[in-house]
Amino acid sequence: MNLLIVRHGKTNWNTEKRAAGLTDVDLNDEGIEQAKLLRDKLKDTDIDVIISSPLKRAIRTAEIINEKHNLNILIDKDIIERNLGIYEGKPNDQEIFNQIRYYTKNVPVENGEDCRTYTNRVFNFLDKIIKQYKNNTKTVLIVSHGFFLRSASWYFNGLPTEPEQVIRIKNCQIDRYMV
């Protein structure tokens, strides 16, 4: 099974360098264009299943990609972005954001999810999807968020160790895994 994992297109909060987390912000014009470019890149890919986070920015990205595939988009709350608690809407260039991204440090997030709790949720979701689709599906496309892609990379490549390099995830980045 081919697993394609995509981060949503750009939002105004991305442009403003604000942490969105669970805040339901929509794609901006640049994000829509990014999603269209991704749609065109994936137009000849035989996608069997599309799963999206329930947040507007992910759903809209999935809808644009789906224009070439005409599938039912499955919405799954388990792939929603990480709850950033008190850091929602704050400038994400503050040093605390470097800290909360680290799996090895696992800094607590007041009213939110620490990195390991979120990563465990992603691992459980991927276990479920692989079990459900591995033997009867060629390609599953997941449209989610930056922390999801980071955690998925740890699922397939191993958990980080010290000293940890923070993986920067771009809007409409697509990661491919063979399962």
Sequence and secondary structure as in RCSB ss.txt:
>XXXX:A:sequence
MNLLIVRHGKTNWNTEKRAAGLTDVDLNDEGIEQAKLLRDKLKDTDIDVIISSPLKRAIRTAEIINEKHNLNILI
DKDIIERNLGIYEGKPNDQEIFNQIRYYTKNVPVENGEDCRTYTNRVFNFLDKIIKQYKNNTKTVLIVSHGFFLR
SASWYFNGLPTEPEQVIRIKNCQIDRYMV
>XXXX:A:secstr
 EEEEEE   BHHHHTTB  TT    B HHHHHHHHHHHHHTTTS   EEEE SSHHHHHHHHHHHTTT   EEE
 GGGS    GGGTTSBTTSHHHHHHT TTT    TTS  HHHHHHHHHHHHHHHHHHHTTT SEEEEEE HHHHH
HHHHHHH    SS       TT EEEEE 
